[in-house]
Amino acid sequence: MAAPMAELPVEPQSLRKLSLKSLKRGLDLFVPSHGTSFPLDTQSKRIRVSYKVTAEYGGFKNLPSEDTNDKSKHKTEQSSTPLALPGIPEAKGSKKEGGQGALVMAPPMLPKAPEMAMPSKSSAVISVPGSSDRFGSSSALIERIPSKWPKPVWHPPWKNYRVISGHLGWVRSVAFDPSNTWFCTGSADRTIKIWDVASGRLKLTLTGHIEQIRGLAVSQRHTYLFSAGDDKQVKCWDLEQNKVIRSYHGHLSGVYCLALHPTIDVLLTGGRDSVCRVWDIRTKAMVCALTGHDNTVCSVFARPTDPQVVTGSHDTTIKFWDLVAGKTMATLTHHKKSVRAMALHPKEHAFSSASADNIKKFGLPKGEFLHNMLSQQKTIINSMSVNEDGVLATGGDNGSLWFWDWKSGHNFQQTQTIVQPGSLDSEACIYASSYDISGSRLVTCEADKTIKMWKEDMSATPETHPLNFRPPKDFRRF
C-alpha cells in the first residue's frame, strides 16, 4: 500500500492579515494611486468635530468653553440645528466660516431621514432623551409615509333573520333560481328541497339520489336543475316535470362539485377521482376529461372567456384549463392546504380562493397573485361567495362566518352561527353558502340540518359600526 502523500504546510493567517489582503486588492483595483497620501481637508475635519460636539452635547444650552469665539460659534450651530440628533442636515440658510454652507453627513449605517421644515432660530432647543447615543433611534424625526394599501369601503354588518329547518341530514349544497324567486338545497338525507326566497316555505322535494348531494346548479338558459353527489351520479332534473330526464355516467367516485358554463351547453363536474369531467348536457355524452390533479377536485367555476374552466383541488393547486384542447393552461401553487372553495367576482376579472392557510385573491385571465386577505380565519373553509357590492363571505368548519371587503381584504365582521336546539356544538359547520341574484341576501347551509338566511342591518351607520382598519406594514407575497 502506497504511503500517503505528505500534506503541504499551510501558513497560518490571521483574520487581520486576510482583511488587509482583501483591502489591498480592492485598492489595487479601484485606486491606482493608493500609494500617494491624500491632502488634508481642514473643512471636513472641522465639520466632523462640530458634528460630534453637537451630537453629544446638543441637549445642553450652556457649554463651558475657553474661547469666547468658540462659544459664540457653538451657540450659532445650536440655533441653526435645533434638533440635536444624528442624521439631520442643517438648514439651507445656515452659514459657516468663509460664507459657505456645510452639510453635516449622517453615519453610513443610519437610514436617510426625510426633509423637514426647520424651525426659526428663535425657537428653543429640543432635548431628546437618548440623544447622547451616537447611533440612537431617529424615529421621532421620520415622517410617516401614508400606506398605499386601498382603504376599505364601509359595509353595514350582516345579521341572521331567518332559520329554515326541514332537512333530516347535513345540508351540503345550495343554488338560486335565475328569477330569484326560489332556491334549492341538497342534503345528506338524499333529497333536494326547493324553498321560496321571500317566505322561506318549502315548495317541493325531489328524491332520486342514494347518497348525500354535494353539488347543485340551476341553468339560466333552460328549465333544468343539475345535481351531483357521493353516489357517483350526475342528474339533470326537468323542473317542468319535476323528474330526472338525464343521468351522466363516468365518474369513478363521489362527485364533489359542479358548475354550468355561462354561454354554451356544457356541464363541469369534479370529484374524488381527481378528474374534472366536461359533459354535453343535451346528449349525455362526456366531451372530455380534464386530468392533471393529484387529488380530489372539490371546487370549480366556469367563465365565458379563457380560462373558461378553473378548478381547485385537495392537492393544494388551482388549475386553468383550455377547454378546446382539454389541457392545462396554468397551475397556481400559492396555497399550502386544500383549496376547498373558490368565488368568482361577478364584475371584476378576479377570483378568490380559500384554504385553511389563507384566503387569496388572483387576477384573471393570467392568474397573477394580487394579495392575501388581511386576517386568517384559522379553520377549514368550506364555502365562499361574493356579491356585486364587494362583500365576500366565508364559512368555516367551526361555524364561523366572516365578512370581508373585497377591495382591501379587510375583515369587517366576524359572526358565529348558533346551532339548532338539540344539536351538538360540533355541528356548527357551514358547508355551503350563496348570495341571491340581487346580492342582498345570503343563504348558508349547515351541519345542524338548518338553512340560515342573512341580510344587511339597515339601521347600522358608520358612526354606530365604525371601520377599524389598520393597513398592513408589510406586503406578504405568499
N, C-alpha and C positions, 0 to 999 in steps of 0.2 A: 504494500500500500504506500503510495507516494506521500512524502511528508508535506504537511500543509505549508503553503507559501507564507513567508513572513510578512506581516502587515507593515505597511509604510508608516513611520511615525508621523502623527498629526500634531502640528504646532498648536498648543492651546492658545485660544484668542479670547480675550475678554469682550464683554458687551460694549465697553467703551471703545475698544480698538475697532470692532466691527462697525460701530456707529460712525467713527471718524473716517473709516474707509468709504462707507456709503456717502458720507457728506462730501468727501474729496471727489468721488466720481461725479456727483451732481454738480460740483463747482467746475470740474473739467468740461462737463457738457455745456453748461449754460453760462458760465462766467469765464471767458478765456483769459481775462486779465485779473485772475484772482490773486496773483502774487503781489500786485501793487496795492498799497493801502489807500483807502478812500479818504478824501479830505474831511476834516471835522466840520460838522454842521452845528454851529452855535445856536441857531434859531430853533432847531428841533430839540437840542438839549434843554434850552430854556423852556420850551413847551412841555417837555416831559416832567421837568421839575415843578412847573406851575400846576400841571395836571395832578401830580402826586400830592402836592400840598392841598389842592382844592378837594381832591377825593377823600383824603384822610381827615382834614380839619375844616372842611367847608361848613360843618354844623355849628361852629363857634364863630361868634361875631368878632371878638377882640383877640387877635393873635399877637403874642409878645414878639417884638422884632427889635433888632439892634439899630437898624437903619430906618429913618422915617420915610425915605423914598420907597423902600420895600414894603413898608406898612401901607402907604397910600396905594401902591400897586396891587397889594392883596385885596384891599377894600374895593378897588375898581373891578378886579376879577370876580369878587363875590357878588357885587351888584349886577354885573353883566351876566353871571351864571347863577341865578337864584336857586336852582335845584342842584344840589351838590351830590350828584350820583354819576357813576361811570357810564360812559356810552352816550352822553348828551352833548351835541355840538353847541358851540357858543352862538349867540345871536349874530346875525349878519352885520349889524351896525357896530358891534364892539370893535375897538381899535387896540392894537398892540403898539409896542415901541417901534418907531420907524414908520408908523401910519399904515401898516399892512394888517389885514385881518387874518388871524391864525385859526386854524381848525383843530380842535382837540380830538384826536382819534381814540376810539374805544379799543380795548384789548381784542385781539382777533377771535377769542373764544366766545365773546358775548354776541348775542344777536343784534342786528342793526335796529335801533329804535326809530319809530316813525317821526316825521317832522311835527313839531308842536309850536304853537304860538307862545312865545316867551313873554313873561310879564314885564312891566316897565321897571326902570331902575329904582324907582321909589318904593317898590314893593318889598316886603320883609323877606328875609332869607328863610326858606323852609327847611327844617331839620328833619330828616327821615331816619327812623330807627334802623340801625344796622348799616348806615351808610359808610361806616368806617371800614367795612369789609370791601376789599378791592373788587371782588367778584360777587358782590351782593346781588340780590334779585332786583331787576328793574321793572317788575310787573306793574308797579304803581304808575309808571310813565307810559306803558304800552297802550295805545288806543285800541279799543275794542272794534274788531272788524265785523260788520254785520254778516250773519250767516247767509250763504247762497241757497240754503235749503228752502223750498217753497213753503209758504205759510199755509196751514190747512184751512179749508173752508169750514165755517161753523155749520154743524148739523144738529137738529134737535134730537134728543135721546129717544130711543125706541122703547115701547112698553108692550107687554103681553095683554091683549084684550079678549082673547077667546081660546078656550081649550076644548078640542073635539075628541071625544072617545067613541070607539066603535070597533076598532080592530081588536083581534084576540092575540096578536103577536107583535113583535117589534115592527115598527113602521120604517121601511128601508128606502123608499123612493117616492118622488113627487114630481108632477108635471102639470103645467097650466094649459088650459084651452086658449087658442089664439083670440077668441072673442072675449076672454076674461070673465066668463060667467060661471065656470066650474073648474075644478081641478081634481086630479086623480092621485091616489096614493096606493103604493104596493107594500105588502106586509109579509111577515114571516108566517102568517096564518094562511098563506097561499091564495089570497083574494086581492082583487083590485077594487077599490071603492071610489066612487065619484061623488064629490061634495059640492054643494052650492057655495060660491065665494061670498055672497052677501050675507047669507043666514047661517052658513056652516052646517046645513042639514044634509043628511045622506040622500042621494038621488038614485044610486044604482050600485049593485055589487056584481062583479064579474068573476067567475070561477073557471078554472081550466088548468092552471099550473099545479104541479105536485110538489114544489119546493118554494122557498121564500123568493120573493120578487125583488130584485136588486136594481132594476132599471126600467124607466118609463119615458116615453116621448110621444107627443101629440103632433100630428102633421099639420102644417099650415096650408097645404095645398089639397089635401084630401080629408075625408071624414074617417081617418084611420088613427088608431092608438096602437103603439108598439110597446111590447113588454119583454123582459128577459129576466131569467132567474137562475137559481142554483141547479135546476133540473136540466141544464144544457139546452133549454128550448128558447127560441125567439119567436114570438107570436105577433101576428097582425090582427087587430080587432076592428071590425066594421061597426062604427058607432050608430049606424042607421039600423042595423040588425042586431047589434049587441052580441055578436058571436065572433069566433075565430074564423077567419077566411083563409089565412096562410100561416104556415109554420116554416121556419128557416132552420134546416138541419145542417150541422157541420162542426159545431163546437165540440171539443173532446172533454170539456169540463164545465164548471159553472160559469155563467155569463154575468160579469160584474157591472158593466156599464154599456150604454148605447146612446147614439146620437143620430139625428137626421141631418142630411145635407140640406142647406137652405135653398138651393136652386135646382138641384137635379134629384131624380127619384132614386136616391141611394141611402141605404141604412148602414151605419157603422156600429159594430159590437166588439167589445173587448172582454176577455175572460181569463180564467185561471190557466188556460193552455198557452198563455204568453203570446197570443196572436190577436191582432185586430182584423176582423173579417168584414169585407165590404159586400153588401147584398143588393141586388136589384129588387126593389120592393114589388115590382109588377110580376116578375116571373119566378120568384122564389129561388133564383139561381145565385150562387156566390160569384161575384165578379172577380175578386182576388183576395188573397190573404196577405196582410202586411206583417211579415215576420222580421224579427230583429231584436225584440225584447227578450231578456233572460228570465223574466218572472211575470207575475200576474199583471195584466193590463187592467187598471182599476179606474181610469178616468180618460175621457175622450170628448173632444168637441170638433165641430166642422165649420169651415169658413167658405164663402163663395169664391175666394181667390187663393192663390198659393201663399203659404201652405194650406191646402184645403183640409187636411186631417192633422190633428195634434193629439198625441197620446201620452199619458203619464203612467208609470209602472212602479211596481214594488222593487224593481231593480235600481231605483233612485234616479232614473233618467227620464227625460222628456224628448220625444222624437217628432220631427216634422216629416210628413210623408208626401211624396209625389204620387198623387192619385192615378195619374195616367200610366206612369212606369211601374207603379207598385213598389217603389224603393224609398229608402230613407234620404231625405234632403239634408237634415241636420240633426245632431244629437246634443242636447243640453245636459251637462253633468254637474250643475251647480249644487244640487241637493245632496245631502248625506243620508237621508232616510227615504222611505217610500213616499212617492207622490200620489196621495190618495184623492186629491181634489184639485180641480182647475176651474177658473172662471174667465170667460172672455168678456171684455168690456163691450157694452152694446154700441158705443160711439167711437171710442178711440181704437187705434191699431195697436192694442196691447192686451196682454192677458196676465193673470196672476196664478201662481201655483202654490199649494200648501203641502208642507211636510212637517214632521214632528220637530225638525230642527229650526225651520224658519219659514216665513211666507215671503215669496219673492215676486218681483214684477219684471216682465220681459216685454220688449218691443217686437212688433211684427212689421214686415214679414221675415226679417233676418234673425230674430230671436236674441237681440242684444240684451244683456242684463242691465236693467235700469237701477233698481235699488231693492233693499230689503225693507220690510215693514219695521217700524221703529221699536216694536216690543215683541216679546216672544210669549206665545200662549202656553208653551211648555206642556203640551198634551198632543195626542194623536188627533189630527184634524181630518174629519170625515167629509165635511161639506163646505162649500164656498159658493157665494153668489154675490153679484154686484149689479146695481141698478144705474140708470142714466144720471142720477144726481151724484154719483161717485161715492156711494156708501157700500162698502164691502163688508159682508157678514160671514163669519167663520164659526162653525160649530165643532166642538171637540168631544172626545170620549168621556171627559169628566163633567159634561153638562154645561160647560162654559160657552157662552155666545158673545163673541166680541165684534164690535162695530169699528170700522176703520175709515179714515178719509183716504180715498183712492189717490189723490194727487200727491199728498205728502207722506203717506204711510203712517199717519198719526192715529193711535188707538184712542178714540174719544169716548167709548163706553164699553164697560165690561159687565155682563149680566150672568147670572147663574139660574138655570131652569129649576123649577120646583117639581119634584116627581109627583105623580098621581097618588092619592092616598091608597095605601095598601101595597105599593111597590117598594122595592128596595132602593136605598140611596145609590147603589151601584148601577141602577137602571136609569140614570140621568143622561145617558149618552145621546148625542144628536147625530143621527145617521144621514139625514138629507135636509136640504133647505132650498128654497126657490122664491124669488120675487114674482109677484104677479106681472101682467103685461104692462101695467102703468108704473110699476116700481114703488108703489105707495104702501103695499102690504107684503109681509114676509111670512112664509109658512115653513115651520120646522117639523121634522118627523123624528120621533124619539123612541128610546128603548122602553119607556113606561107605557107603551101602546097608545100614546096620545099624539094628537096633531095640535101644535100651538100656532096661533096667528099673532103677528106683531104689527104695530103701526107706530108712526111718529107721535110724540107727545106734542100736540098743537099748542098747549099752554106754556111750553118752555120758551125762554128767550135767552139771548147771550148774557143777560145780567143774572138770571136765575141759574143757568148752567154755563159758567164761563169756560173758555177754551184754555186749558192749562197745557201749553205747548212749549217744549224746550227743544230747540234744534240740536241735532247730534253734533258732537265735537269732531268725530272722525267719520269718514265715508268708508263703510265696510264693503269691500269688493265682493266677497262671497259669504 
